[in-house]
């Protein structure tokens, strides 16, 4: 199993970024996908989740209405569209999949929101 995030970077407050998570080594379309983030000195927190078909999504309150999780099962890729970014969104963002009770994580991608 491999999860590879990309798309992070430095953005000004109010800006947008789209993160991608390229998955391999498992049947991507059969498992929920999640995005987590971890800010310096803080615990890793769940940001968003999406079901296997992409029809049901859930978001943490701090990102509700600003972030959108999606997936393309044909491309084995999950996405996190982040709009109206705030300095508090600064963190390392991780892609996650739980496969048969085992948690798998990507290496993370840094998102920094600063003027």
Backbone bond lengths (Angstrom), bond angles and torsions (degrees), N, CA, C in turn:
res aa  C-N    CA-C-N  psi(-1)  N-CA   C-N-CA  omega(-1)  CA-C   N-CA-C  phi
1 X - - - 1.468 - - 1.519 108.53 -
2 X 1.326 115.18 133.40 1.461 119.71 177.32 1.514 109.01 -140.02
3 X 1.323 115.20 133.65 1.456 122.56 175.74 1.526 107.14 -124.98
4 X 1.315 116.93 124.21 1.460 121.02 -176.31 1.527 109.22 -126.17
5 X 1.333 115.24 113.85 1.464 120.65 179.13 1.521 110.49 -88.20
6 X 1.316 115.07 153.27 1.453 122.44 173.46 1.519 108.65 -154.80
7 X 1.340 115.47 166.48 1.452 120.05 174.48 1.515 115.57 105.03
8 X 1.316 117.52 -3.87 1.453 119.32 178.56 1.521 111.61 -73.16
9 X 1.328 115.17 174.61 1.455 119.29 178.82 1.509 111.62 161.69
10 X 1.320 114.70 -167.09 1.463 122.53 178.87 1.522 108.88 -99.48
11 X 1.320 116.05 129.91 1.462 120.56 -179.03 1.532 108.54 -141.42
12 X 1.313 116.10 149.84 1.465 120.63 178.33 1.523 110.57 -78.15
13 X 1.318 117.31 154.61 1.475 119.65 174.99 1.519 110.48 -53.43
14 X 1.327 115.15 137.58 1.453 120.94 -177.22 1.507 114.10 90.24
15 X 1.326 116.38 -9.35 1.461 120.68 -178.77 1.516 113.30 -82.44
16 X 1.332 115.13 -175.93 1.459 122.02 -176.74 1.518 110.76 -132.72
17 X 1.319 114.46 152.20 1.461 122.56 171.86 1.526 108.07 -144.19
18 X 1.323 116.06 152.86 1.463 120.32 171.82 1.514 108.68 -122.78
19 X 1.322 115.66 119.30 1.452 121.76 176.42 1.520 109.49 -91.77
20 X 1.324 114.99 146.12 1.465 121.44 175.75 1.519 109.51 -122.93
21 X 1.328 115.34 149.13 1.465 122.03 176.10 1.520 107.62 -131.33
22 X 1.322 116.35 106.33 1.461 121.62 178.83 1.523 108.76 -88.56
23 X 1.327 116.15 122.82 1.469 121.63 -175.30 1.517 110.97 -109.45
24 X 1.313 115.88 147.45 1.459 121.04 175.90 1.522 109.76 -154.80
25 X 1.319 115.47 160.66 1.453 120.18 176.00 1.511 115.17 91.16
26 X 1.334 117.05 1.64 1.456 120.75 177.40 1.524 108.50 -154.36
27 X 1.325 116.15 169.29 1.463 120.91 -179.42 1.523 108.29 -80.58
28 X 1.319 114.61 91.74 1.468 122.14 -171.21 1.523 112.01 -52.95
29 X 1.304 117.16 -42.98 1.461 121.58 -173.30 1.526 113.14 -69.29
30 X 1.325 117.85 -7.22 1.463 121.22 -176.82 1.518 113.91 -97.32
31 X 1.324 117.87 -2.37 1.461 119.80 -172.61 1.527 111.88 -132.07
32 X 1.350 113.84 143.14 1.451 120.24 171.68 1.534 108.92 -60.20
33 X 1.305 115.64 152.14 1.459 121.39 174.17 1.529 109.01 -124.53
34 X 1.312 114.62 148.34 1.465 120.41 -178.15 1.522 110.55 -136.92
35 X 1.320 115.06 152.14 1.455 122.72 169.04 1.519 108.37 -114.36
36 X 1.318 116.00 133.36 1.453 123.59 174.44 1.526 107.62 -120.58
37 X 1.324 115.12 165.27 1.463 119.68 171.73 1.518 109.82 -143.64
38 X 1.327 114.14 155.08 1.463 120.16 177.78 1.515 108.79 -139.29
39 X 1.327 114.62 116.88 1.451 121.56 177.06 1.527 108.59 -89.74
40 X 1.319 117.53 157.91 1.467 120.79 -179.65 1.518 111.54 -55.67
41 X 1.331 116.73 128.81 1.449 121.46 177.61 1.513 115.05 77.07
42 X 1.316 117.01 5.14 1.474 120.55 -178.37 1.520 110.74 -120.88
43 X 1.334 115.45 162.20 1.453 121.06 177.20 1.522 110.18 -74.70
44 X 1.313 115.34 153.58 1.455 120.25 174.83 1.530 108.52 -66.88
45 X 1.319 117.05 135.29 1.459 120.89 -177.06 1.520 111.28 -128.67
46 X 1.312 114.92 147.55 1.462 121.27 177.50 1.515 109.78 -73.45
47 X 1.308 116.25 130.98 1.459 121.91 -179.71 1.523 110.77 -101.53
48 X 1.330 116.07 -49.26 1.461 119.94 -175.87 1.518 110.08 -159.30
49 X 1.335 115.25 154.22 1.458 120.54 176.71 1.517 109.52 -138.92
50 X 1.334 115.70 157.43 1.451 121.20 -178.92 1.520 108.94 -143.82
51 X 1.327 116.26 141.36 1.461 119.32 -178.61 1.528 110.62 -79.56
52 X 1.333 115.75 -177.66 1.468 119.92 -170.74 1.533 113.00 -63.57
53 X 1.306 117.55 -38.12 1.465 120.83 -177.43 1.521 112.89 -92.59
54 X 1.316 117.18 -9.86 1.453 120.74 -179.48 1.514 114.35 87.40
55 X 1.337 116.37 7.75 1.445 119.17 -176.98 1.513 114.94 -84.61
56 X 1.316 116.79 -19.90 1.463 120.91 -179.32 1.517 110.43 -126.24
57 X 1.314 115.32 127.39 1.456 121.65 -179.15 1.524 109.90 -130.14
58 X 1.308 115.58 154.18 1.454 121.50 176.11 1.512 109.24 -138.62
59 X 1.350 115.34 148.49 1.455 120.52 -175.54 1.524 110.79 -134.66
60 X 1.319 114.63 149.16 1.457 119.40 170.25 1.530 108.61 -70.50
61 X 1.331 116.01 148.36 1.464 119.69 -176.97 1.532 114.05 -54.47
62 X 1.338 119.46 -39.91 1.479 118.80 -176.86 1.531 114.79 -63.87
63 X 1.342 117.54 -19.57 1.469 119.58 -176.60 1.524 112.18 -112.57
64 X 1.323 116.96 -3.74 1.464 121.03 -177.19 1.514 110.78 -58.56
65 X 1.326 115.74 128.34 1.451 120.98 -179.83 1.522 114.28 89.19
66 X 1.338 116.71 -10.50 1.474 120.18 -179.61 1.527 112.00 -115.60
67 X 1.322 116.58 -32.57 1.471 121.78 -178.13 1.523 109.71 -107.73
68 X 1.321 115.08 148.87 1.462 121.32 176.14 1.522 109.63 -134.68
69 X 1.324 116.10 123.20 1.460 121.08 175.20 1.519 108.71 -95.73
70 X 1.330 115.97 142.09 1.457 120.86 178.29 1.520 108.82 -150.80
71 X 1.317 116.12 173.25 1.459 120.41 179.09 1.517 109.61 -150.45
72 X 1.329 115.13 152.64 1.449 122.64 173.73 1.525 106.40 -124.38
73 X 1.310 116.80 100.33 1.465 119.93 -175.61 1.519 112.33 -67.74
74 X 1.319 117.66 -24.20 1.466 120.46 177.14 1.527 111.29 -70.42
75 X 1.331 115.80 -26.73 1.466 120.85 -179.00 1.529 112.64 -104.71
76 X 1.345 117.03 1.33 1.466 121.00 -177.94 1.527 111.60 52.53
77 X 1.315 115.44 45.06 1.463 120.26 -175.23 1.522 110.71 -136.58
78 X 1.324 114.56 137.70 1.467 121.65 172.33 1.527 108.43 -110.19
79 X 1.321 114.92 153.14 1.470 120.36 -176.26 1.525 110.32 -130.98
80 X 1.316 114.33 156.38 1.464 120.55 170.08 1.524 107.04 -136.34
81 X 1.324 115.57 106.63 1.454 121.17 175.93 1.526 108.12 -86.89
82 X 1.312 116.45 122.92 1.463 121.65 -176.01 1.525 108.84 -118.64
83 X 1.320 116.46 116.39 1.457 122.81 179.20 1.522 110.15 -115.80
84 X 1.318 115.80 164.81 1.469 121.93 178.22 1.523 111.14 48.67
85 X 1.307 115.34 47.95 1.458 119.99 -175.58 1.518 112.23 -64.85
86 X 1.327 114.33 145.37 1.451 122.25 -178.86 1.541 109.17 -121.25
87 X 1.319 117.37 158.85 1.476 118.74 176.52 1.542 112.44 -55.93
88 X 1.329 117.40 -32.46 1.465 120.42 178.86 1.532 112.86 -67.03
89 X 1.313 117.61 -12.16 1.464 120.34 177.22 1.525 111.92 -82.64
90 X 1.317 116.81 -5.86 1.459 120.74 178.88 1.524 110.26 -61.10
91 X 1.331 116.31 124.06 1.464 121.75 -176.08 1.521 108.88 -178.15
92 X 1.321 114.78 170.69 1.455 120.72 166.00 1.527 106.87 -90.21
93 X 1.311 116.18 128.12 1.465 121.87 -178.02 1.524 109.43 -103.00
94 X 1.332 114.63 132.20 1.458 121.63 -176.36 1.520 111.15 -120.88
95 X 1.297 114.88 139.36 1.454 122.88 171.03 1.523 108.24 -88.72
96 X 1.333 117.39 143.59 1.469 121.23 -175.74 1.520 110.73 -141.41
97 X 1.323 114.10 143.56 1.465 121.12 171.02 1.531 108.10 -140.77
98 X 1.332 115.61 137.41 1.463 121.15 173.81 1.522 107.10 -105.51
99 X 1.315 115.20 114.59 1.456 120.83 -174.82 1.517 108.62 -120.02
100 X 1.314 115.45 112.15 1.466 120.99 -178.95 1.524 111.74 49.90
101 X 1.342 115.46 51.37 1.462 125.02 175.26 1.522 114.25 71.96
102 X 1.302 118.40 8.36 1.469 122.21 176.48 1.520 108.61 -111.11
103 X 1.325 115.42 131.72 1.461 120.89 179.11 1.522 110.70 -89.89
104 X 1.328 114.88 132.06 1.455 121.63 176.74 1.525 108.84 -120.90
105 X 1.347 114.44 139.68 1.465 121.12 -177.10 1.520 109.85 -128.73
106 X 1.315 115.55 149.51 1.443 120.05 168.29 1.518 109.97 -81.04
107 X 1.326 115.05 -177.87 1.469 119.67 -177.64 1.526 112.00 -82.52
108 X 1.325 116.36 -12.88 1.452 121.04 179.21 1.523 112.80 92.73
109 X 1.325 114.58 152.34 1.461 121.08 175.40 1.527 108.36 -134.71
110 X 1.309 116.14 133.18 1.474 121.06 -174.80 1.522 110.37 -80.54
111 X 1.311 115.41 131.31 1.469 122.65 172.02 1.522 107.24 -119.10
112 X 1.317 115.96 123.25 1.461 121.57 178.83 1.519 108.73 -123.65
113 X 1.323 115.60 123.03 1.466 121.69 179.58 1.530 107.57 -111.01
114 X 1.312 114.70 110.01 1.463 119.39 -175.18 1.516 109.87 -158.56
115 X 1.329 115.04 148.27 1.457 119.62 175.76 1.525 110.55 -94.26
